Amino acid sequence: MQFRTWAIAATALGLAPVGNLAAHAQEGSRPEVAHKAARALVGNTLVYAKPGQPGAEIGVFLYLDGTGRAITRGPDGASEPRAIRWANLSDGKFCITDLGRQPWDGDCGILSVDGASATLAPPSGPEWSGRVLEGDAWRLDPATLSGERLTGRAAIDALVGNTLVFIPEGGGREYRAHYFMPGGTARRAHNDQPYFDHWVLQADEKWSIRGRDDQLCLSGGQWKGSFCAAVAIAGDLVTLRDDRIGPLHARFLKGDARHLSPAAGAETRKMADALIGNTMLLKAADRQAETDSVVYFLRDGSGLAKWGDGAPTSIKWLVQTDGKLCVAEQWRDFRDQDCASLSIDGDAVTLAAPDRPAIPGQLLKGNALKP
């Protein structure tokens, strides 16, 4: 075993692999999904008929993350609901296919939506005609069956104390979050790294309810003026509808799900302050001193790390809003695999990651790596 990237424990103590290049490559090749036609379908039901299937219609309820539920109704009855995937590709084609099967030309076409009418024109052959029904019209989503759809002031009231996270239509990494606090303040954060969940707080915004039409308005912070939109919540899907740009979709999460509150920020700063200028000694699973890891933390986010008898290596570090400590070699970008949950109790520290044994350690005053 040799020291590589995750100076804290990832390779040195066997907590996690250095990275999954295949997964990264797959994520980087995800289709682009920013087209207005697809955005109009999210949270709604697309009903269409395929040529060659007389008398049969397919109803598809589309989730924000690129999945959905479908059913076929024909003269002989209806099929069982099945899971599907959908995507709007970078070449403009919209595809719907059963889960676990790669799309082919017959599953894809140029999508156009005009009000309640929809058409899908495949590369060859006749186009599919369809219609767009509001919400879960064919009752395909278990979440919408058990929950009440909220609109207007009731929907805005439901946001208070909770979090909205935005992802691209069709799936991908969360890129923006809003935490709505009582009293009219919303905390906003961006996550702009391709392989690394790192929420960076932006300037606080103000939220309010516009009385004449019960729309949610945001101002201040990143907004040059005011942004107002009608709000609807169905299951965990929040739709913000603006007359100029159409619908915007976000996922509803309970509470301060991305740790954006002032209290969470204070806890993160306290944890980081405890590390600055000090050294973390992590004990290897076999308790052999020659396989221990040692990390020294500087205030500017840099530091040194050493595994066993190896030479010290320059690293960078940070503490995320959710209390995870991330350490990587100075020369490369952070990745999710570089992070683990950190707890500090006096001079005792513990690092933990899902499905891995916790790694105990100790905080030592000053730079223990000094010659």
C-alpha positions in Angstrom: 0.0 0.0 0.0 1.3 3.5 -0.7 0.1 7.0 0.0 -1.8 8.6 -2.9 -4.4 11.2 -2.9 -6.7 11.1 0.1 -4.1 12.0 2.7 -6.6 11.4 5.5 -7.6 7.9 4.8 -8.9 7.1 1.4 -6.1 5.0 0.1 -3.7 5.1 3.0 -6.2 3.5 5.3 -8.4 1.8 2.8 -11.5 4.0 3.2 -12.2 4.5 -0.4 -10.6 4.1 -3.9 -8.8 7.1 -5.4 -11.6 7.6 -7.9 -13.8 5.8 -10.4 -12.6 7.0 -13.8 -15.2 5.0 -15.6 -18.0 6.6 -13.5 -16.5 10.0 -14.2 -16.4 9.4 -17.9 -20.0 8.2 -17.8 -21.1 11.3 -15.9 -19.3 13.6 -18.3 -21.1 12.0 -21.3 -24.6 12.6 -19.8 -26.9 14.2 -22.4 -27.6 17.9 -22.2 -31.2 18.5 -21.0 -31.9 22.2 -21.1 -34.5 22.3 -23.9 -37.8 24.1 -23.3 -39.9 21.3 -24.8 -38.6 18.7 -22.3 -38.9 21.2 -19.5 -42.6 21.6 -20.2 -43.2 17.8 -19.7 -41.5 17.4 -16.3 -44.1 16.7 -13.7 -46.8 16.2 -16.4 -48.1 13.3 -18.4 -47.3 12.8 -22.1 -49.8 10.7 -23.9 -48.9 9.5 -27.4 -49.7 6.9 -30.0 -47.0 5.0 -31.9 -47.6 4.3 -35.6 -48.2 0.6 -36.1 -50.0 0.2 -32.8 -53.6 1.0 -33.7 -56.0 1.7 -30.8 -53.2 1.8 -28.3 -51.9 4.9 -26.3 -48.8 5.2 -24.1 -49.0 7.5 -21.1 -45.7 8.6 -19.5 -45.2 10.6 -16.3 -41.8 12.3 -16.3 -39.7 12.9 -13.2 -37.2 15.7 -13.0 -34.2 13.3 -12.8 -34.7 11.6 -16.2 -36.8 8.7 -15.0 -40.5 8.1 -15.1 -43.4 5.7 -15.2 -45.3 4.5 -18.2 -48.3 2.5 -19.0 -49.9 1.3 -22.3 -53.7 1.3 -22.7 -55.2 -0.6 -25.6 -58.4 -2.4 -26.7 -57.6 -5.3 -24.4 -56.9 -3.2 -21.3 -53.9 -1.6 -19.7 -50.4 -2.9 -19.0 -48.7 -2.8 -15.6 -46.9 0.5 -14.9 -43.2 0.2 -15.9 -40.1 2.3 -15.2 -38.6 4.3 -18.1 -35.8 6.7 -18.7 -36.0 9.8 -20.8 -33.4 12.2 -22.1 -33.1 15.2 -24.4 -29.8 14.7 -26.2 -27.4 17.4 -27.3 -28.3 17.0 -30.9 -31.9 18.0 -30.1 -33.5 14.5 -30.0 -35.8 13.5 -27.2 -35.8 9.8 -26.3 -38.0 7.6 -24.1 -37.0 4.0 -23.5 -37.7 1.3 -21.0 -35.3 1.2 -18.0 -32.2 -0.9 -18.7 -32.4 -0.7 -22.5 -30.3 1.6 -24.7 -32.4 3.9 -26.9 -32.4 3.4 -30.6 -33.7 5.6 -33.4 -37.3 4.4 -33.0 -37.3 5.7 -29.4 -36.0 9.2 -30.3 -37.1 12.2 -32.3 -37.3 15.9 -32.4 -39.8 17.0 -29.7 -42.1 19.9 -30.0 -44.7 21.1 -27.5 -47.3 23.7 -28.3 -49.6 24.1 -25.3 -51.4 20.8 -24.8 -50.2 19.3 -28.1 -46.9 17.4 -28.6 -45.2 15.7 -31.5 -42.1 13.6 -31.8 -40.5 13.3 -35.2 -38.1 10.3 -35.5 -35.2 10.4 -37.9 -37.1 8.2 -40.2 -40.8 7.3 -40.5 -44.0 9.1 -39.4 -44.0 11.3 -36.4 -45.8 10.4 -33.2 -48.6 12.7 -32.2 -49.5 13.3 -28.6 -50.9 15.5 -25.9 -49.7 16.9 -22.6 -51.9 16.5 -19.6 -51.3 18.5 -16.4 -49.8 16.6 -13.5 -50.1 12.9 -12.9 -53.3 12.6 -15.0 -53.0 8.8 -15.4 -52.1 8.3 -11.7 -48.8 6.7 -12.4 -46.7 8.2 -9.6 -47.2 6.7 -6.1 -45.9 9.9 -4.5 -48.6 12.0 -6.1 -51.3 9.5 -5.1 -50.7 10.0 -1.4 -49.8 13.7 -1.3 -51.8 16.9 -1.8 -50.8 19.2 -4.7 -50.1 22.7 -3.2 -50.3 26.0 -5.1 -50.1 29.7 -4.4 -49.7 30.8 -0.8 -50.0 27.3 0.6 -47.1 26.2 -1.6 -44.9 29.1 -0.5 -45.7 28.5 3.1 -44.6 24.9 2.7 -41.1 26.2 1.5 -40.4 28.0 4.8 -37.9 26.1 6.8 -37.1 23.8 3.9 -34.7 23.5 0.9 -35.0 23.6 -2.9 -32.3 22.0 -4.9 -32.0 22.5 -8.7 -30.7 19.8 -11.1 -30.7 19.8 -14.9 -33.9 18.5 -16.4 -33.1 14.8 -17.1 -30.7 14.3 -14.3 -27.3 15.3 -13.1 -25.5 16.9 -10.3 -27.3 19.5 -8.1 -26.1 22.9 -9.1 -28.1 25.4 -6.9 -29.8 25.3 -3.5 -32.1 27.7 -1.7 -32.9 27.4 2.0 -36.0 29.5 3.0 -35.8 30.8 6.5 -38.7 32.4 8.5 -38.7 36.2 8.4 -38.1 36.5 4.6 -34.5 35.5 4.2 -33.3 32.8 1.7 -29.8 31.4 1.8 -28.5 30.6 -1.6 -25.6 28.3 -2.6 -24.0 27.1 -5.8 -22.4 23.8 -6.5 -20.3 24.3 -9.6 -17.8 21.4 -9.6 -18.2 18.6 -12.1 -17.1 15.7 -9.8 -17.4 17.3 -6.3 -20.4 18.3 -4.2 -19.2 21.6 -2.7 -21.8 24.2 -1.8 -20.5 27.8 -1.8 -22.7 30.3 -0.2 -23.8 33.4 -2.2 -25.2 36.6 -0.8 -28.5 36.2 1.0 -31.7 36.8 -0.8 -35.1 38.2 0.3 -38.3 36.2 -0.3 -41.8 37.6 -0.2 -45.3 36.8 -1.4 -46.8 39.2 -4.0 -50.3 39.8 -2.7 -52.2 40.3 -5.9 -51.5 36.8 -7.3 -49.8 34.9 -4.4 -46.5 34.6 -6.3 -43.1 34.0 -4.7 -40.7 36.9 -5.3 -36.9 36.8 -4.8 -34.8 39.9 -4.6 -31.3 41.0 -3.5 -28.3 38.7 -3.5 -27.7 37.6 -7.1 -30.8 39.3 -8.5 -30.5 42.7 -10.2 -34.3 43.3 -9.8 -37.0 41.0 -8.6 -37.9 37.5 -9.8 -41.5 36.5 -9.2 -43.1 33.1 -10.1 -46.1 31.0 -9.4 -45.3 28.0 -7.2 -46.7 24.5 -7.3 -45.6 21.5 -5.2 -46.5 17.9 -6.1 -44.7 15.2 -4.2 -41.1 16.4 -4.1 -41.3 18.3 -7.3 -41.5 22.1 -7.1 -42.4 24.1 -10.2 -41.7 27.8 -10.4 -43.6 29.2 -13.4 -42.5 32.5 -14.9 -44.4 34.0 -17.9 -41.2 34.9 -19.7 -39.1 31.8 -19.3 -41.7 29.1 -18.6 -41.4 26.5 -15.9 -38.4 25.9 -13.7 -38.2 22.8 -11.6 -36.5 21.9 -8.3 -36.6 19.1 -5.8 -38.2 19.8 -2.4 -36.1 18.6 0.6 -37.1 18.8 4.2 -35.3 21.2 6.6 -31.8 22.6 6.0 -30.9 19.7 3.8 -27.7 21.3 2.4 -26.6 22.8 5.7 -26.9 26.4 4.6 -28.3 28.0 7.8 -26.2 30.3 10.0 -26.0 27.7 12.7 -24.6 25.1 10.3 -22.1 27.6 9.0 -21.0 28.4 12.6 -20.5 24.7 13.3 -18.4 24.3 10.1 -16.2 27.3 11.0 -15.7 25.9 14.5 -14.6 22.6 13.1 -12.2 24.2 10.6 -10.7 26.5 13.3 -10.0 23.4 15.4 -7.8 22.0 12.6 -5.9 25.2 11.6 -2.3 25.2 12.8 -2.6 21.7 14.2 -1.9 18.1 13.1 -4.3 15.1 12.8 -2.8 11.7 13.5 -5.0 8.9 12.1 -4.5 5.4 13.3 -4.3 2.6 10.7 -6.7 -0.3 11.0 -3.9 -2.7 11.9 -2.7 -0.2 14.6 0.9 -0.3 13.2 2.6 3.0 13.6 4.4 2.7 10.3 1.0 2.8 8.4 -0.5 5.8 10.3 -1.4 9.0 8.4 -0.5 12.5 9.6 -2.0 15.7 8.2 -1.0 19.2 9.1 -3.5 22.0 8.3 -2.6 25.6 7.4 -5.1 28.5 7.5 -5.0 29.1 3.8 -6.4 25.7 3.0 -3.0 24.1 2.2 -1.0 21.7 4.4 1.2 18.7 4.5 0.4 15.0 4.8 2.5 11.9 5.3 1.7 8.2 5.3 3.9 5.9 7.3 7.6 6.5 6.6 7.0 8.3 3.3 8.0 11.9 2.6 5.5 14.7 3.4 3.3 15.7 0.4 1.7 19.1 -0.2 -2.1 18.9 0.1 -5.1 21.2 0.2 -8.1 20.8 2.5 -11.5 22.2 3.3 -14.5 21.4 5.5 -17.8 21.2 3.7 -21.1 22.7 4.9 -22.3 19.2 6.0 -19.2 18.6 8.2 -17.2 16.5 5.8 -13.4 17.0 5.7 -11.9 16.9 2.2 -8.2 16.4 1.5 -6.5 16.1 -1.8 -3.0 16.5 -3.3 -2.3 20.1 -4.0 -2.0 19.6 -7.8 -5.4 18.2 -8.5 -9.1 19.0 -8.1 -11.2 17.7 -5.3 -13.5 14.8 -5.8 -16.3 13.3 -3.7 -14.0 10.4 -2.8 -11.7 12.8 -1.0 -14.2 13.5 1.7 -15.4 11.9 4.9 -17.6 13.0 7.8 -15.5 14.5 10.6 -16.3 14.6 14.3 -14.1 16.3 16.9 -14.3 15.8 20.7 -11.5 17.5 22.5 -8.4 16.1 20.9 -10.1 13.0 19.7 -11.2 12.9 16.0 -13.1 10.3 14.0 -13.6 10.0 10.2 -16.5 8.1 8.8 -17.8 7.2 5.4 -20.8 5.0 4.4 -20.2 1.3 4.5 -16.6 1.7 5.9 -15.2 1.3 9.3 -14.7 4.5 11.3 -11.1 5.7 11.5 -10.1 7.1 14.9 -7.5 9.8 15.3 -6.0 12.5 17.5 -5.4 16.2 17.2 -1.9 17.3 18.1 -0.9 20.9 18.8 1.2 22.6 16.1 3.1 21.0 13.2 4.0 17.4 14.1 5.7 17.1 10.7 8.3 19.7 11.4 11.8 18.2 11.1 
